[in-house]
Amino acid sequence: MAVRLFSSKRAQRRAQALMAPSPSKQAWQVLSKNRLALFCLALLIVISAWCIFGPLLSPWQDDATDALMINHSPSMQHWLGTDFLGRDIYTRLLLAGRISLIIGLLTMLLSVGLGYLLGAVAGYAGGAIDKIIMRLADLVMTIPSLPLLIVAGAMLSEYDLSSDLRVYLVIVMLSLLECPKLARLVRGQILSLRERDFMLATQVLGFSARRRILVHLLPNTVPLLVVMATMAVANAILSESALSYLGLGVVPPTPSWGNMMDAANSLIDFQRRPWLWMPPGLSIFVTVIAINVLGDGLRDAFDPKFTRRGQR
């Protein structure tokens, strides 16, 4: 009788394990309860779609100038006014959003991918490989990011490069500066997870190194990876905006939110022509805040400890 009872309970536990939702579904269930994160996700989708399809519906072209409408205030003809060349700010704002978002996403993919790879290798391999990677990361991190970006941007300004090529060079510069920070965070997470009981159990059971890394180790770093990815996008947008505002990043005629703010480079523009700098400034502010809030929501959703607390 006791054997039957034990076997029936074991069968019930197996059935419950099979019926349990997948980690992705559990993450979505937690995220769906976070209304602020969902609102920020919807807001980012709207901003992205608006920047992609909005210029196609605008009657004005990016390089279309009107000498009679220079620095004109917002009107029914130009919803956000015009700049010092008579160009429609609304159209340029959406085109600039494309560039800023692309820079943020590509910088995130490159920096997180490279930083995650270097950090995982350093944390799992250890020894001389760990020392070499970490010393290089420390060397880069000892240099302040913004002054180094300013110097690199000034060096690029000395060469006659096309505006499109400068976009990709800015992405590379931002990625190389963000990569060491991410590598150090991933290394610390890998070192912590490597000594956990479940990883020691995989060694006792004789699992291969590939299975231990891909199945048991790396999936547990997903919450950290999500936070790093969202922070990398936000940091890239802010850094690009600062460089472009200083005239060292994306340069005209390619628009970005940073070099659009550079158009208001006098006290008169700040006081009497707020339509020159407020739309791109608000776009940067709203986008970065939405990305950070969404990153916090994704971290909580993918964190197994948070998921268990939410189910209690």
MISE-442163 format. One line per 10 residues: number of its first residue (from 1); their letters; for each residue y, z, x of C-alpha. Coordinates in steps of 0.1 Angstrom, whole numbers. Example, Ala and Ser with C-alpha at 12.3 -4.5 7.8 and 13.67 -1.06 7.14 Angstrom:
1 = AS = -45/78/123  -11/71/137
end
This chain:
1 = MAVRLFSSKR = 0/0/0  24/9/28  15/-23/46  23/-44/15  56/-26/10  66/-31/47  57/-68/45  76/-73/13  107/-57/27  104/-79/58
11 = AQRRAQALMA = 101/-109/36  132/-99/17  152/-95/50  141/-130/61  151/-144/27  185/-127/29  190/-141/65  181/-176/53  205/-173/23  234/-159/44
21 = PSPSKQAWQV = 262/-184/48  268/-201/82  294/-187/106  318/-215/96  315/-207/59  320/-170/67  351/-179/86  364/-200/58  358/-171/33  378/-147/54
31 = LSKNRLALFC = 406/-173/60  408/-182/23  417/-145/16  447/-147/40  474/-163/19  500/-164/46  477/-183/70  468/-207/42  504/-213/35  512/-219/71
41 = LALLIVISAW = 482/-244/73  495/-262/43  530/-262/57  518/-277/90  499/-304/72  530/-313/52  551/-314/83  526/-336/101  522/-360/72  560/-361/67
51 = CIFGPLLSPW = 566/-370/104  539/-397/103  547/-414/70  583/-404/64  599/-429/88  580/-457/70  598/-449/38  632/-445/54  657/-474/50  671/-467/84
61 = QDDATDALMI = 656/-476/118  656/-453/148  679/-475/169  701/-487/140  737/-477/147  768/-478/125  801/-476/143  818/-467/110  796/-437/104  797/-419/137
71 = NHSPSMQHWL = 792/-381/134  793/-384/96  784/-353/76  754/-354/53  758/-376/22  737/-395/-3  735/-424/22  725/-403/52  708/-371/39  712/-352/72
81 = GTDFLGRDIY = 743/-370/85  746/-392/116  749/-386/153  775/-397/179  761/-433/178  760/-435/140  722/-432/139  705/-416/109  695/-380/118  669/-377/91
91 = TRLLLAGRIS = 649/-407/104  653/-396/140  642/-360/131  609/-373/117  603/-396/147  611/-367/170  586/-346/152  559/-371/160  567/-369/197  569/-331/198
101 = LIIGLLTMLL = 537/-326/178  519/-351/199  530/-334/231  519/-300/217  485/-313/206  477/-333/238  489/-304/260  467/-281/241  436/-303/245  442/-309/282
111 = SVGLGYLLGA = 451/-273/291  426/-255/269  398/-279/280  405/-276/317  413/-239/315  382/-231/294  359/-250/318  374/-234/349  373/-199/334  338/-203/321
121 = VAGYAGGAID = 325/-215/355  343/-188/374  331/-160/351  295/-171/349  290/-183/385  309/-156/403  309/-154/440  328/-178/461  334/-202/432  351/-174/412
131 = KIIMRLADLV = 373/-164/441  385/-200/448  393/-207/412  411/-174/406  431/-175/438  443/-210/429  452/-197/394  470/-167/409  490/-190/432  502/-211/403
141 = MTIPSLPLLI = 510/-181/381  532/-165/409  557/-193/404  579/-189/373  571/-216/348  606/-226/336  622/-230/370  592/-250/382  594/-273/352  631/-277/358
151 = VAGAMLSEYD = 625/-287/394  597/-311/384  618/-326/357  647/-331/381  624/-349/405  612/-372/377  648/-379/369  653/-394/403  628/-422/396  634/-450/372
161 = LSSDLRVYLV = 606/-443/347  603/-455/312  608/-429/284  573/-434/272  558/-427/306  579/-395/309  562/-383/277  528/-384/294  541/-369/326  556/-340/306
171 = IVMLSLLECP = 522/-334/290  505/-333/324  531/-309/338  529/-285/308  491/-286/309  488/-278/346  511/-248/342  493/-235/311  458/-240/325  456/-210/350
181 = KLARLVRGQI = 466/-185/323  439/-198/300  413/-198/328  420/-162/336  416/-151/300  384/-170/296  370/-156/328  377/-120/316  360/-128/283  329/-143/300
191 = LSLRERDFML = 326/-113/324  327/-90/294  302/-109/274  278/-115/303  271/-77/306  265/-72/268  230/-62/255  224/-95/238  230/-115/271  207/-91/290
201 = ATQVLGFSAR = 181/-96/263  182/-134/268  174/-129/305  145/-106/297  131/-131/272  133/-158/299  157/-182/282  170/-210/303  205/-208/318  215/-238/296
211 = RRILVHLLPN = 204/-220/264  220/-187/274  253/-204/281  255/-229/252  238/-209/225  246/-173/232  276/-170/256  301/-197/248  300/-194/209  311/-158/212
221 = TVPLLVVMAT = 343/-170/230  354/-191/199  379/-165/186  396/-164/220  395/-202/222  412/-206/188  440/-182/197  445/-200/231  446/-234/214  473/-223/188
231 = MAVANAILSE = 494/-205/214  491/-235/238  505/-258/210  534/-235/203  542/-229/240  541/-267/247  565/-275/219  589/-248/231  587/-258/267  592/-295/259
241 = SALSYLGLGV = 622/-286/237  638/-266/265  632/-294/291  645/-321/268  675/-300/258  683/-298/295  678/-336/299  648/-332/321  620/-338/296  617/-366/270
251 = VPPTPSWGNM = 648/-387/274  665/-411/250  659/-436/234  626/-417/227  636/-389/203  623/-354/204  635/-322/188  648/-309/222  669/-339/231  682/-341/196
261 = MDAANSLIDF = 697/-306/201  712/-318/233  734/-341/213  754/-310/203  766/-303/238  801/-290/231  817/-261/212  832/-285/187  797/-298/178  783/-263/173
271 = QRRPWLWMPP = 812/-253/151  821/-284/131  789/-305/132  760/-282/125  740/-311/112  735/-323/148  716/-293/160  704/-273/129  677/-297/116  658/-300/149
281 = GLSIFVTVIA = 663/-263/157  649/-252/123  620/-277/127  611/-261/160  614/-226/146  594/-233/114  566/-252/133  561/-226/160  561/-197/136  536/-215/113
291 = INVLGDGLRD = 513/-222/143  513/-186/155  506/-172/121  478/-197/115  464/-188/149  463/-151/140  445/-160/108  419/-182/125  413/-155/151  406/-129/124
301 = AFDPKFTRRG = 384/-154/105  362/-163/136  360/-127/149  326/-114/138  338/-78/139  366/-86/115  342/-105/92  319/-75/90  349/-52/82  360/-76/54
311 = QR = 326/-75/38  324/-37/36
end
